Each structure stands twice: as structure tokens, then as C-alpha cells.
Amino acid sequence: MRFYVESRLNVGDVQIFKHIKKVVELLPDDINDGTLGVDSSGRNIMLSCHILARAISKVFKLEYQDGYFCVGYEHSWVTTKAGHIIDVYPIGILGGPIMVDLSDPSPFNRYSKFYNTATLKPLDRFSVDWFICAVDKVIVILQNMNSQ
């Protein structure tokens, strides 16, 4: 089934979204019982939208954005070259990533990139690097599957 919003998105954005979605769906579920180890303060590092958005942006050469979703929810996502949002770790939604068109009449105009990144908790570089490696491994697996 083809959704109406697809007529509003360019083909390149939809293709990269589908590739990112496939990669994220294949990332492992059993990441050290939900944590990525400990930070310099000894606290467990949990997977977050901030970590995953940065890893995906690095691997797919897209921009990540820190902002708010709705009112007051800190959030991070990536944007396509045409400015559409790929939310790689959507808040309160089963299933993801999702692609968001912000033009009217989209109800998702509540994503906001007006954000002071200084208020975002510092991310452990190890966590982002770990996910960059994990994403790269999944891409190699997909390439091998497609070449068979």
C-alpha cells in the first residue's frame, strides 16, 4: 500500500529511510541487558534517541538534530537533505524508525529544532562509537544478503 505522504516526499529520501529502517530493525536486542556499559561516573549507559541519532547520522552522512518532541520532551532525530525527519528512536511509538513530513497538513509540526544543546546531558562517546560499529556491521550483512 502506498501512503499519501509518499507523494510529498522525494524518492531519494524514501529510499534512505527504508535503508535506515531495515538497518535499525536488524540491530541486536540483547545489548548487555539493555545497557552499553558504564560511563565515567559508573552509571549504566542506556540506549537513547540521542545515541542512535548520532550513530545513524554519522554512518548515513545525514544531520542529526537535538530538540523537543511535543512540549518538553528532549529528543534527537536525523534529517534528510530535503529536510524531512527520520525519527530513528520514536518516543512512545511501537515500531520505528518513522519518517515525518513537516509540511502542512502534517500533525507532526511539534518537532522543534530550537534547542540549547548545552542542556543535553553529555553523551558517552563510547556509546555512539559502539552503535556506529553495530550499524556498519548490519550494513555489511545486508550487502552480503543482497549479493547472494
C-alpha positions in Angstrom: 0.0 0.0 0.0 1.3 3.5 -0.8 0.5 6.1 1.7 -0.5 9.7 0.7 2.6 11.2 2.3 4.9 9.3 -0.1 3.6 11.6 -2.9 5.0 14.6 -0.9 8.5 13.1 -0.4 11.3 12.7 -2.9 12.3 9.2 -4.0 15.9 9.6 -2.6 14.6 10.4 0.9 12.2 7.5 0.9 15.0 5.1 -0.2 17.4 6.2 2.5 14.6 6.0 5.1 13.8 2.4 4.0 17.5 1.5 4.2 17.8 3.1 7.7 14.6 1.3 8.9 16.0 -2.0 7.7 19.3 -1.5 9.5 17.7 -0.3 12.8 15.3 -3.3 12.8 18.3 -5.6 12.5 20.3 -4.1 15.3 20.7 -6.6 18.2 18.1 -6.6 21.0 20.4 -8.0 23.7 22.8 -5.1 24.3 24.3 -6.1 27.6 20.8 -6.4 29.2 19.8 -3.0 27.9 22.9 -1.1 28.8 26.0 -0.1 26.9 28.4 -0.4 29.8 29.1 2.3 32.3 30.1 6.0 31.9 33.0 7.7 33.7 30.7 8.2 36.8 29.9 4.5 37.0 26.3 4.9 35.8 24.8 2.5 33.3 24.6 3.9 29.8 21.2 3.2 28.3 20.5 3.3 24.6 18.7 6.6 23.8 17.4 8.5 20.8 20.4 10.8 21.2 23.0 8.0 20.8 21.2 6.3 18.0 20.5 9.5 16.0 24.2 10.4 16.2 25.3 7.0 15.1 22.9 6.9 12.2 23.8 10.4 11.1 27.5 9.5 11.0 27.0 6.3 9.0 24.5 7.7 6.6 26.0 11.2 6.3 22.9 13.0 7.5 22.5 15.8 10.0 21.2 15.0 13.5 19.0 17.4 15.4 18.5 17.8 19.1 15.3 19.3 20.1 11.9 18.7 21.7 9.1 16.5 20.7 5.8 18.0 21.7 6.2 20.0 24.9 9.2 19.4 27.0 10.4 16.0 25.8 14.1 16.1 24.9 14.6 14.2 21.7 17.0 13.6 18.8 16.4 12.6 15.2 18.1 12.8 11.8 17.1 15.0 8.8 17.3 14.2 5.2 19.0 16.5 2.7 15.5 17.7 1.8 14.7 18.5 5.4 12.4 15.6 6.3 12.7 14.0 9.7 13.7 10.3 10.2 13.0 9.6 13.8 15.2 6.6 14.4 14.0 6.1 18.0 10.5 7.5 18.3 9.0 8.3 21.7 6.1 6.3 22.8 5.6 4.5 19.4 6.0 0.8 18.8 7.7 0.4 15.6 10.2 2.7 14.1 12.1 4.3 12.6 9.4 6.6 11.2 9.7 9.3 8.5 8.0 12.6 9.1 6.8 15.2 6.6 6.6 18.6 8.3 4.7 20.4 5.6 1.0 21.2 6.1 -1.2 19.5 6.9 1.2 17.3 8.9 0.3 16.9 12.6 4.0 16.5 13.4 4.9 20.2 13.3 5.6 19.8 17.0 9.1 18.6 16.3 11.3 21.6 17.1 15.0 22.1 16.4 15.1 25.2 18.6 17.1 23.7 21.4 20.0 24.7 23.6 22.3 21.6 23.3 24.2 22.8 26.3 21.3 21.4 28.4 21.6 18.0 26.9 23.4 15.5 29.1 26.9 14.8 27.8 26.9 11.6 25.8 29.5 8.9 26.4 31.5 8.8 23.1 31.9 5.1 23.6 28.2 4.5 23.2 27.9 6.4 20.0 31.0 4.7 18.6 29.6 1.3 19.6 26.5 2.0 17.7 28.4 3.2 14.6 30.2 -0.1 14.6 26.9 -2.0 15.1 25.2 -0.1 12.2 28.2 -0.7 9.9 28.1 -4.5 10.7 24.4 -4.7 9.9 25.0 -2.9 6.6 27.7 -5.4 5.6 25.3 -8.2 6.5 22.6 -6.7 4.3 25.0 -6.2 1.4 26.1 -9.8 1.7 22.4 -11.0 1.7 21.7 -8.8 -1.4 24.7 -10.2 -3.3 23.7 -13.8 -2.9 
